[in-house]
Amino acid sequence: MVQTRFLIAAVTLVACTATASAQMLPPPARPAAPKAPSPRAASCHNGASFDRFLAEVKQQAVAAGVSQRTIAEASPYLVYDQGIVNRDRGQRVFGQLFTEFAGRMAAPYRMQNGQQHIKQYAPAFARAEKEYGVPPAVIAAFWGLESDFGANMGNLPSLKSLVSLAYDCRRSEMFVGETIAALKIIDRGDLHPDEMIGSWAGELGQTQFLPVHYVNYAVDYDGDGRRDLLRSPADVIGSTANYIANGLKWRRGEPWLEEIRVPPNLPWEKTDLTVREPRSTWAQLGVTYPDGRPLPNDNLAASVLLPMGRFGPAFLAYPNFAAYTEWNNSLIYSTTAGYLASRIAGAAPMRKPSTPVAQLPFNELKELQQLLVRAGYNVGKVDGVLGQQSRTAVKAMQIKYGLPADSWPTAELLARMRGSTAQAPQATIR
């Protein structure tokens, strides 16, 4: 999930914002097997044509235990679609302010739908919490964000998406594995090839499982002999809990994310997910709950998370928050998911910043990333999006210049770097 959910969730979430309904979709239509023109030979496969590449994937699937019957049933859907590859290469990810994104994605209707689903499927949620230790609100938040409780699961043939991305050279090995996993789902009788309709990147079901996670973590919670994450709410609940608990290493009985208030003199360099301190230490530093209540004077470790710097919302992120960043390594998504879960569980809405938080325009943020690279820092892709690597580099430069090290890029930092980096020799990438 770490790699792909960050890449594709923006598309899924845009679809979700258009639907406030929590009704389940009817069984997906079974389209006629599509046909597509052959693509140009991909260089990463030694010039092999798509047909030759596909024959090798089928051989790997058989070696992995997939039956010839399943290969034959799936073959009409294993076709190349250049449009899928183009969409993958041209996607845009999370570049807006956290308060804007969370305000839309953790909207009151989605919180209310989450609470309603917990009541409607109370036995399945109770069983999942007993067996896996994952609270209902955590499951419901992912369910709501990923598909609006089944209303937006995607409408593209998954096998076509998977095999097209497997033939593309960017993440070929990964998607070959996902294609073979999709064939295993068919082989064990969970879904038929024409039922495998999902997102453009091949994710399936109401919590958008990649096929490998479907194979490894889907459970039959309704007892019908199939693991059906498209139509069975019970299977969705149990499977999502299983993945969070055993795939993402959820810690039973511990919190995940709580809003806090930070003092103006907090040591900002400590506000980082890599820095954990006992709550008693944060309390001594002046951190409180939003209403001014003191934090517990205990040793439960937590990090201070400032998604928009020291003037924006502030949270205590506990070890369980790592499950969110593993589910999706976009900080804006993971923080929103944790916040929505807290709201479903009964937390108050987060406080609005007392003053607007300035955000660098796209071009200036991209310029700052370029300057950080010239200064010797690895920011990942220079794309005008503030990812974790960029935040880490920003913090390092803030410390260097004696600025508040809250990881939030500012016009002042950009001005400092414009003035100094042009004169400095190029450094080794850190």
Sequence and secondary structure as in RCSB ss.txt:
>XXXX:A:sequence
MVQTRFLIAAVTLVACTATASAQMLPPPARPAAPKAPSPRAASCHNGASFDRFLAEVKQQAVAAGVSQRTIAEAS
PYLVYDQGIVNRDRGQRVFGQLFTEFAGRMAAPYRMQNGQQHIKQYAPAFARAEKEYGVPPAVIAAFWGLESDFG
ANMGNLPSLKSLVSLAYDCRRSEMFVGETIAALKIIDRGDLHPDEMIGSWAGELGQTQFLPVHYVNYAVDYDGDG
RRDLLRSPADVIGSTANYIANGLKWRRGEPWLEEIRVPPNLPWEKTDLTVREPRSTWAQLGVTYPDGRPLPNDNL
AASVLLPMGRFGPAFLAYPNFAAYTEWNNSLIYSTTAGYLASRIAGAAPMRKPSTPVAQLPFNELKELQQLLVRA
GYNVGKVDGVLGQQSRTAVKAMQIKYGLPADSWPTAELLARMRGSTAQAPQATIR
>XXXX:A:secstr
 HHHHHHHHHHHHHHHHT        S               GGGTT  HHHHHHHHHHHHHHTT  HHHHHHHG
GG    HHHHHHHHH     S HHHHHHHHT HHHHHHHHHHHHHTHHHHHHHHHHH   HHHHHHHHHHHHTTT
T    EEHHHHHHHHHHSSSSHHHHHHHHHHHHHHHHTTS  GGG EE TT  BTTTTB HHHHHHH    SSSS
S  TTT HHHHHHHHHHIIIIIS   TT   EEEEB  TT  GGG STT  EEHHHHHHTT B TTS B  SS  
EEEEE TT TTS EEEE TTHHHHHHH   HHHHHHHHHHHHHHTT       SS      HHHHHHHHHHHHHT
T   SS SS   HHHHHHHHHHHHHHT   SS   HHHHHHHHHHHTTS      
